[in-house]
Amino acid sequence: MPSTWPTVCGGIYALCGDGSHQSPIDVDTSLVVNSPDLAEHPLELHYNEVYHTLVVNLGTTIHVDVGNNNTVSGGPLPRDESLVLTQFHFHAPGEHRINGVPSSAEVHLVHRSLKSNLTAVVVVRVQTGTANPWFDQIFMVRQLPVGSNATIDINPLQLFPSSVLYSPTHAIHTNYYYYNGSLTTPPCTEGVQWMILADPIFASVDQIFSLERWEGINNRPIQPFNGTVYKPHYTANPPTTQSPEDIKHMGMIIGVSFLLGLLSFFTIIAIAVLSLHLRDLHDKRDFYGAQQFELKPTSY
């Protein structure tokens, strides 16, 4: 554990262990690898409104427990699994950075597999902008004593940018950063699949400041990163090698193009020769016609 870590949230980060794939990280977009596989399998969120969900005031953050009717699938996750959204919580300012810049806040939506120990966290970045009524609905729990809770009706899908909403209960994401990291709270267990949505949502300055002031500093520092960050995208780079089928196909195209070009060339030559021949016949006809006119006896 680096000695430069600040004492945060009562020194809880002293409980975190070391590792080579720790979170959060600073995403350097110049090093992000385009992944055709992620593009082929979009990240799909199937969320529904949760009635009487439990909202807990932990003092360091707001913890929202969600039922088992909200799932995520696709993207880097196993093809035969849908992970269940179990809870979400907040960090202000945001823990992750993109090109060195943190967001004003982050919402971490934590999903767990019912088949294995796999954990996946979807990160919604919050930037300063217009007021967000969704946050006011959640933040009312701040009025309660630390450790107490309340129940509310909430739809987690309202947390996402409208640009990715496929239906009232379905969102498809193809613009996100994916990496393999760890939990950002003790014991900082590794093997967590992180998906950071590139498109942010917005909250007012007062809402973000209120969240930051109320929660205090609940951010783990940026960790050294030894892995690779991926983004779903079809690569525009041409392949470095060609298969025999590609070479054969290209040879056929070149051969056909050459024959068509050769045919066009001879066609132009034939048309030119025919035109010259017709013009020569026309000139000869005019010449003989003139000769006959001159030889014809003139009558007085």
Residue, then its C-alpha position, 0 to 999 in steps of 0.5 A: m500500500p503506498s505510504t502517500w494514501p490519505t486517511v480517508c473515511g476513518g482510515i478504511y483504505a488501510l484495510c486494502g491489500d496490494g494488487s496489480h489490477q486495482s481501481p480506480i484508474d485514470v483512463d488514457t484514451s490514447l492507449v485504449v484498445n478498440s475491441p470488435d468483440l465488444a462492439e458485436h455484443p453491446l452492453e445491455l441493461h434491463y432495468n425496471e422500477v423498484y418499489h419500496t427499495l431500501v435507501v440507507n444513510l451510511g454517513t459516507t455515502i447513500h447506499v441503495d439496495v435494489g431487488n433482483n429484477n434488474t440485470v446487465s448482460g453482454g459486453p465483456l460479460p460471459r455470454d450465458e450470464s446476466l448479472v443482477l443489480t444488487q445496489f448502487h452508491f455515490h462518490a463525489p467527486g468521481e473516483h475514475r479519471i479520463n485523461g486526468v480529469p475526474s467527473s463531478a461525481e460518479v454513481h457505481l451500479v454493482h452487479r453480481s452473478l448468481k452463478s459465480n463470484l463475478t462482480a461487474v460495476v457500471v459507472v455513470r459519470v455525473q457532470t455539472g449542469t442542469a438540476n436532476p430531480w432523480f438525485d433529489q429523490i435519493f438525497m432526501v435520505r440525508q435528512l435521516p440519522v446515520g445508519s437509518n434508512a427509508t423506502i422509496d420507489i425508484n427506476p434505476l434506468q432514469l439514471f442513464p443518458s437519454s441517448v442510450l435508452y432503447s425502451p423504458t426498461h432497456a438501455i444499450h451501451t456501445n460507448y464505454y471503457y472496460y477494464n479488469g480492476s478491483l473494488t474501491t472499498p475494502p477489501c479491494t478485491e480484484g477481478v471486478q469488471w468495470m464499465i465506465l460510460a463515456d456519456p455523462i448525466f448532469a446535476s446542478v452545482d448545488q446538488i453536487f456540492s451538497l453530495e460532496r459536503w454531506e459525504g465528505i471524502n469517500n474516494r480512493p486515490i488513483q491506482p497504478f494500472n498494469g492492464t489494458v482498457y478496451k472500448p467497443h469499436y470496429t477498428a478502422n486499421p487494415p489487417t497486417t496480413q492477408s489470407p490466401e482467400d483474400i489474395k485469390h479474390m484480389g487477383m480475380i478482381i485485378g484480372v477482370s479489371f485488366l480484361l475489361g480495360l483491354l476490351s475497352f481499349f480495343t473497342i476505342i481503337a475499332i471505333a476510331v478505325l471505323s470512323l476514319h474508314l467512313r470518313d475516307l469513303h465519304d471523301k472519295r464519294d464527294f471527289y468522284g461526284a465533283q469529277q463527274f460534274e466537271l466532265k458532264p457536257t455543257s449545253y447552250 
